[in-house]
């Protein structure tokens, strides 16, 4: 950005550049370096909302895994991706404070802009780490759900092709980001002598954050749908299961918006303003990915929580107290009647000799009210003919 080497300038001249605007002010604009207009509060609210929604989804899945299915094997990829997501959103929240989001570059000081570019580099790599581990975790989950053990069908090979393609491509992207500039500091410090000609950053952003993400999100959306509609169940059940696995449609929408935003900012000189929506789309895309991973377990979690809540309140759907208890296992009437099956469990009672059948019987404790004993005898007559055997009744 400087016409002469920055290092050759005097300290006063260097300080003036650091404190000056990071971009030439357009003719019809006036630089506002103190309190520029922005949308940082709105962006901060969106990021926090995504953090909370993602955290609840991850907690729900881990609860289902450990406490409902009793599976103590940890979701290492999911946990690792969630950690990268939290780090990514933490950097994004910091960017809403310094310098702020949706601020035109001529309203930002050069020193602040340099720090902004450094955070962009960190955020981009955290995003790549988070998205590749999350997509691999989703694909492995699809394999466990839709591919029977030992089967080598279309879904099996498609999932493996996607997994290795994602690993290879995203790993190559991280390497490309880190070798693009010489020296490395030239990525964020545009005042020093250096260049980023090894790799075109615009090409990396378009290929990774946009095109590949969109294509992989579409494939992840369609793979379970193909398996679901080939299942042997009613159409109504297929629709219900399909809806649960259709959360990936949101990820496709956010990936498409990210593609559009990437194209816009790559062609604009106003980097800070046009990169701001990309930050939000990145957070939203990761959040949708976690919902795709965790939503299949949510119906069971909601059912368990609803059942526990009903047990605590003692109410059923109609609002009557105690009715739900008799529907639960172990819920039994207080006294036996002549219409009740002899095999049902009843409370133990004090039976007095000569008491009338209509007389009230006090309840003492739960237990077995009546038992029956029978003896089965099996015999075999070696002299019986086949005809006699045919005439005997057969037990099912």
C-alpha positions as CSV (number, residue, x, y, z in Angstrom):
1,X,0.0,0.0,0.0
2,X,3.0,2.3,0.5
3,X,4.7,3.8,-2.5
4,X,8.1,3.8,-0.7
5,X,9.5,1.1,1.7
6,X,7.7,1.6,5.1
7,X,10.9,0.7,7.0
8,X,12.7,3.7,5.4
9,X,10.3,6.2,6.8
10,X,10.9,8.2,9.9
11,X,9.1,7.1,13.1
12,X,6.8,10.1,12.9
13,X,5.8,9.2,9.3
14,X,5.3,5.6,10.2
15,X,3.1,6.5,13.1
16,X,1.1,8.8,10.9
17,X,0.4,5.9,8.5
18,X,-0.6,3.6,11.3
19,X,-3.1,6.2,12.6
20,X,-4.4,7.1,9.2
21,X,-7.2,5.4,7.2
22,X,-6.6,2.0,5.9
23,X,-8.0,2.9,2.5
24,X,-8.1,6.0,0.4
25,X,-11.3,7.9,1.2
26,X,-13.7,8.0,-1.8
27,X,-14.4,11.5,-3.2
28,X,-18.0,11.5,-1.9
29,X,-17.2,10.2,1.6
30,X,-15.6,11.5,4.8
31,X,-13.4,9.4,7.0
32,X,-14.8,8.7,10.5
33,X,-12.1,7.1,12.5
34,X,-13.6,7.7,15.9
35,X,-17.1,6.3,15.9
36,X,-18.0,5.0,12.4
37,X,-21.4,3.6,11.6
38,X,-21.6,-0.2,12.0
39,X,-23.8,-3.2,12.7
40,X,-21.6,-4.8,15.3
41,X,-24.4,-5.1,17.9
42,X,-26.6,-7.1,15.5
43,X,-23.7,-9.3,14.4
44,X,-22.8,-9.9,18.0
45,X,-26.4,-11.0,18.7
46,X,-26.4,-13.5,15.8
47,X,-23.0,-15.0,16.8
48,X,-24.1,-15.5,20.4
49,X,-27.4,-17.0,19.3
50,X,-25.5,-19.5,17.1
51,X,-23.2,-20.3,20.0
52,X,-26.1,-21.1,22.3
53,X,-28.0,-23.1,19.7
54,X,-24.9,-25.1,18.9
55,X,-24.1,-25.8,22.5
56,X,-27.7,-27.0,23.3
57,X,-27.5,-29.3,20.2
58,X,-24.2,-30.8,21.3
59,X,-25.3,-31.3,24.9
60,X,-28.5,-33.0,23.6
61,X,-26.5,-35.4,21.5
62,X,-24.0,-36.2,24.3
63,X,-26.9,-36.7,26.7
64,X,-28.6,-39.1,24.3
65,X,-25.3,-41.0,23.7
66,X,-24.2,-41.4,27.4
67,X,-27.5,-41.5,29.3
68,X,-30.1,-42.9,26.9
69,X,-28.1,-45.3,24.7
70,X,-25.5,-46.0,27.4
71,X,-22.7,-45.6,24.9
72,X,-19.6,-44.4,26.7
73,X,-17.5,-44.0,23.4
74,X,-16.9,-40.3,23.1
75,X,-17.7,-38.4,19.9
76,X,-14.1,-37.2,19.5
77,X,-14.6,-35.6,16.1
78,X,-17.7,-33.8,17.2
79,X,-16.0,-32.5,20.4
80,X,-12.9,-31.4,18.5
81,X,-15.1,-29.6,15.9
82,X,-17.1,-28.0,18.7
83,X,-13.9,-26.7,20.3
84,X,-12.8,-25.2,16.9
85,X,-16.2,-23.7,16.6
86,X,-16.0,-22.0,20.0
87,X,-12.6,-20.6,19.1
88,X,-13.8,-19.4,15.8
89,X,-16.9,-17.6,17.2
90,X,-14.7,-16.1,20.0
91,X,-12.5,-14.5,17.4
92,X,-15.6,-13.3,15.5
93,X,-17.0,-11.8,18.7
94,X,-13.7,-10.0,19.2
95,X,-13.9,-8.6,15.6
96,X,-17.3,-7.1,16.5
97,X,-15.5,-5.0,19.1
98,X,-12.2,-4.2,17.4
99,X,-12.6,-2.9,14.8
100,X,-16.3,-3.8,14.4
101,X,-18.3,-5.4,11.6
102,X,-19.9,-3.8,8.6
103,X,-17.5,-0.8,8.8
104,X,-16.1,0.7,5.6
105,X,-12.3,0.3,5.4
106,X,-11.7,4.1,5.0
107,X,-13.2,4.4,8.5
108,X,-10.6,2.1,10.1
109,X,-7.1,3.1,11.1
110,X,-4.3,1.2,9.4
111,X,-3.0,-0.3,12.6
112,X,-6.4,-1.6,13.5
113,X,-6.8,-3.0,9.9
114,X,-3.6,-4.9,10.3
115,X,-4.9,-6.5,13.4
116,X,-8.1,-7.3,11.6
117,X,-6.3,-9.2,8.8
118,X,-4.5,-11.2,11.4
119,X,-7.8,-12.3,13.0
120,X,-9.1,-13.1,9.5
121,X,-6.2,-15.5,9.0
122,X,-6.8,-17.2,12.4
123,X,-10.6,-17.3,11.9
124,X,-10.2,-18.8,8.4
125,X,-8.0,-21.7,9.7
126,X,-10.3,-22.4,12.7
127,X,-13.2,-22.5,10.3
128,X,-11.4,-25.1,8.0
129,X,-10.5,-27.2,11.0
130,X,-14.0,-27.1,12.4
131,X,-15.8,-27.8,9.1
132,X,-13.6,-30.7,8.0
133,X,-13.9,-32.5,11.3
134,X,-17.6,-31.9,11.5
135,X,-18.3,-33.1,8.0
136,X,-16.2,-36.3,8.5
137,X,-18.2,-36.9,11.8
138,X,-21.5,-36.4,10.0
139,X,-20.5,-38.8,7.2
140,X,-19.3,-41.4,9.7
141,X,-22.6,-41.1,11.5
142,X,-24.5,-41.6,8.2
143,X,-22.4,-44.7,7.6
144,X,-23.4,-46.1,11.0
145,X,-27.0,-45.4,10.5
146,X,-27.7,-46.2,6.8
147,X,-25.0,-48.8,5.9
148,X,-25.5,-52.3,7.5
149,X,-22.4,-53.8,8.9
150,X,-20.4,-55.6,6.2
151,X,-22.4,-54.0,3.4
152,X,-20.6,-52.4,0.4
153,X,-23.4,-50.5,-1.3
154,X,-23.6,-47.2,-3.1
155,X,-24.0,-45.2,0.1
156,X,-20.9,-46.9,1.6
157,X,-18.6,-46.0,-1.3
158,X,-20.1,-42.5,-1.6
159,X,-19.5,-41.8,2.0
160,X,-15.9,-43.0,1.9
161,X,-15.3,-40.9,-1.3
162,X,-16.6,-37.8,0.4
163,X,-14.6,-38.4,3.6
164,X,-11.3,-38.7,1.9
165,X,-12.1,-35.9,-0.6
166,X,-12.9,-33.5,2.3
167,X,-9.7,-34.5,4.2
168,X,-7.4,-34.0,1.2
169,X,-9.0,-30.8,0.0
170,X,-9.3,-29.0,3.4
171,X,-5.8,-30.1,4.4
172,X,-4.4,-28.7,1.1
173,X,-6.3,-25.5,1.8
174,X,-4.7,-25.0,5.2
175,X,-1.2,-25.6,3.7
176,X,-2.0,-23.1,0.9
177,X,-3.0,-20.4,3.4
178,X,0.2,-20.8,5.3
179,X,2.6,-20.7,2.4
180,X,0.8,-18.1,0.3
181,X,2.8,-15.0,1.6
182,X,6.5,-14.3,1.8
183,X,7.3,-13.4,4.5
184,X,4.5,-14.9,6.5
185,X,3.7,-11.6,8.2
186,X,2.9,-10.1,4.8
187,X,-0.5,-11.8,5.0
188,X,-1.7,-9.3,7.5
189,X,0.9,-6.5,7.4
190,X,0.6,-4.8,4.1
191,X,3.2,-2.1,4.9
192,X,6.2,-4.4,4.9
193,X,8.0,-5.6,1.8
194,X,6.7,-8.9,0.7
195,X,4.0,-10.5,-1.5
196,X,1.4,-13.2,-1.5
197,X,1.9,-14.4,-5.1
198,X,2.4,-18.1,-4.3
199,X,-1.3,-18.7,-4.0
200,X,-4.2,-16.6,-5.1
201,X,-6.2,-15.9,-1.8
202,X,-9.3,-15.1,-3.8
203,X,-9.1,-18.5,-5.6
204,X,-8.7,-20.3,-2.2
205,X,-11.7,-18.5,-0.7
206,X,-13.9,-19.2,-3.7
207,X,-12.9,-22.9,-4.0
208,X,-12.9,-23.8,-0.2
209,X,-15.4,-21.5,1.5
210,X,-17.8,-21.4,-1.4
211,X,-17.9,-24.1,-4.1
212,X,-16.6,-27.1,-2.2
213,X,-18.6,-26.3,0.9
214,X,-21.8,-26.0,-1.1
215,X,-21.2,-29.2,-3.1
216,X,-20.4,-31.3,0.0
217,X,-23.3,-29.9,1.9
218,X,-25.7,-30.9,-0.9
219,X,-24.2,-34.4,-1.0
220,X,-24.5,-34.7,2.8
221,X,-28.2,-33.6,2.5
222,X,-29.0,-36.1,-0.3
223,X,-27.2,-39.2,1.0
224,X,-29.6,-40.0,3.9
225,X,-32.6,-39.1,1.8
226,X,-31.8,-41.8,-0.7
227,X,-31.4,-44.4,2.0
228,X,-34.6,-43.2,3.9
229,X,-36.9,-43.5,0.9
230,X,-35.7,-47.1,0.2
231,X,-36.6,-48.3,3.7
232,X,-39.5,-50.7,4.2
233,X,-41.9,-48.4,6.2
234,X,-45.0,-46.4,5.6
235,X,-44.8,-43.2,3.6
236,X,-45.9,-41.2,6.7
237,X,-42.9,-42.5,8.7
238,X,-40.6,-41.9,5.8
239,X,-41.7,-38.3,5.6
240,X,-41.2,-37.9,9.4
241,X,-37.7,-39.3,9.3
242,X,-36.8,-37.4,6.2
243,X,-37.8,-34.1,7.8
244,X,-35.4,-34.8,10.7
245,X,-32.6,-35.4,8.3
246,X,-33.5,-32.3,6.2
247,X,-31.9,-29.8,8.5
248,X,-29.0,-30.0,6.1
249,X,-31.0,-27.9,3.7
250,X,-30.2,-24.9,6.0
251,X,-26.5,-25.7,5.7
252,X,-26.9,-25.6,1.9
253,X,-28.6,-22.3,2.0
254,X,-25.9,-20.7,4.2
255,X,-23.2,-22.3,2.0
256,X,-24.9,-20.7,-1.0
257,X,-25.0,-17.3,0.7
258,X,-21.4,-17.7,1.6
259,X,-20.6,-18.4,-2.0
260,X,-22.3,-15.2,-3.1
261,X,-20.7,-13.1,-0.3
262,X,-17.2,-14.5,-1.2
263,X,-17.6,-13.5,-4.8
264,X,-18.6,-10.0,-3.8
265,X,-15.8,-9.3,-1.3
266,X,-13.1,-10.9,-3.6
267,X,-13.9,-8.2,-6.2
268,X,-14.1,-5.3,-3.8
269,X,-11.4,-3.1,-2.4
270,X,-13.6,-2.4,0.7
271,X,-12.4,-5.6,2.4
272,X,-13.6,-4.9,6.0
273,X,-17.2,-4.2,5.0
274,X,-17.6,-7.0,2.5
275,X,-15.9,-9.6,4.7
276,X,-18.4,-8.9,7.5
277,X,-21.3,-10.9,6.1
278,X,-18.9,-13.7,5.3
279,X,-18.1,-13.9,9.0
280,X,-21.8,-14.4,9.9
281,X,-22.4,-16.9,7.1
282,X,-19.4,-18.9,8.4
283,X,-20.8,-19.1,11.9
284,X,-24.3,-19.9,10.6
285,X,-23.0,-22.7,8.4
286,X,-21.1,-24.4,11.2
287,X,-24.2,-24.1,13.4
288,X,-26.3,-25.8,10.7
289,X,-23.7,-28.5,10.5
290,X,-23.9,-29.2,14.2
291,X,-27.7,-29.3,13.9
292,X,-27.4,-31.9,11.1
293,X,-25.2,-34.0,13.3
294,X,-27.3,-33.7,16.4
295,X,-30.9,-33.5,15.3
296,X,-31.5,-37.2,14.7
297,X,-31.0,-37.7,18.5
298,X,-33.3,-34.8,19.5
299,X,-36.7,-36.5,19.2
300,X,-35.7,-39.2,21.7
301,X,-34.2,-36.6,24.1
302,X,-37.4,-34.5,23.9
303,X,-39.5,-37.5,24.6
304,X,-37.4,-38.5,27.6
305,X,-37.4,-34.9,29.0
306,X,-41.2,-34.7,28.4
307,X,-41.8,-37.9,30.2
308,X,-39.6,-36.8,33.2
309,X,-41.4,-33.5,33.3
310,X,-44.8,-35.3,33.4
311,X,-43.6,-37.5,36.2
312,X,-42.4,-34.5,38.3
313,X,-45.7,-32.6,37.8
314,X,-47.9,-35.7,38.0
315,X,-50.1,-34.5,35.1
316,X,-51.0,-36.1,31.8
317,X,-51.9,-34.6,28.5
318,X,-55.5,-33.8,29.6
319,X,-54.2,-32.1,32.8
320,X,-55.7,-34.6,35.3
321,X,-53.5,-35.3,38.3
322,X,-52.5,-38.9,38.9
323,X,-53.9,-40.3,35.6
324,X,-50.5,-40.7,34.1
325,X,-49.4,-42.9,37.0
326,X,-51.8,-45.6,36.2
327,X,-50.5,-45.7,32.6
328,X,-46.9,-46.1,33.8
329,X,-45.4,-49.5,34.4
330,X,-46.2,-50.4,38.0
331,X,-49.3,-48.2,38.2
332,X,-52.0,-50.5,39.7
333,X,-55.5,-50.1,41.1
334,X,-55.9,-49.8,44.9
335,X,-58.1,-52.9,45.2
336,X,-58.9,-55.9,43.1
337,X,-62.2,-56.5,41.4
338,X,-63.8,-59.6,39.9
339,X,-63.2,-58.3,36.4
340,X,-59.5,-58.1,36.9
341,X,-57.1,-60.7,35.5
342,X,-55.7,-63.1,38.1
343,X,-52.2,-62.5,36.7
344,X,-52.2,-58.7,37.5
345,X,-50.2,-57.3,40.4
346,X,-52.2,-55.9,43.3
347,X,-51.4,-54.3,46.6
348,X,-51.1,-56.7,49.5
349,X,-54.1,-56.5,51.8
350,X,-55.2,-57.8,55.2
351,X,-57.7,-60.5,54.6
352,X,-60.0,-61.2,57.5
353,X,-61.7,-64.6,57.8
354,X,-65.4,-64.3,57.0
355,X,-65.1,-60.9,55.4
356,X,-67.7,-60.1,52.8
357,X,-66.6,-59.6,49.2
358,X,-68.2,-56.1,49.2
359,X,-66.5,-55.1,52.5
360,X,-63.7,-52.5,52.2
361,X,-60.2,-54.1,52.4
362,X,-57.5,-51.8,53.6
363,X,-54.4,-51.5,51.6
364,X,-51.1,-52.2,53.3
365,X,-48.4,-52.3,50.7
366,X,-47.7,-53.2,47.1
367,X,-47.2,-56.9,46.2
368,X,-48.8,-60.0,44.7
369,X,-52.5,-60.3,45.7
370,X,-53.2,-63.8,44.3
371,X,-51.1,-66.7,42.9
372,X,-51.9,-69.9,41.1
373,X,-50.0,-73.2,41.0
374,X,-50.2,-75.9,38.4
375,X,-48.3,-79.1,37.7
376,X,-47.6,-80.3,34.2
377,X,-47.0,-84.1,33.6
378,X,-45.5,-85.4,30.4
379,X,-45.9,-89.1,29.4
380,X,-44.9,-91.1,26.4
381,X,-46.5,-94.4,25.3
382,X,-44.0,-96.4,23.1
383,X,-46.9,-98.7,22.0
384,X,-49.0,-95.9,20.6
385,X,-49.7,-95.9,16.9
386,X,-49.1,-93.0,14.5
387,X,-52.8,-92.7,14.1
388,X,-53.3,-92.1,17.8
389,X,-50.6,-89.4,17.7
390,X,-52.4,-87.6,14.9
391,X,-55.6,-87.5,17.0
392,X,-53.9,-85.8,19.9
393,X,-54.2,-82.0,20.3
394,X,-51.1,-80.0,19.3
395,X,-49.8,-77.2,21.5
396,X,-48.7,-74.0,19.8
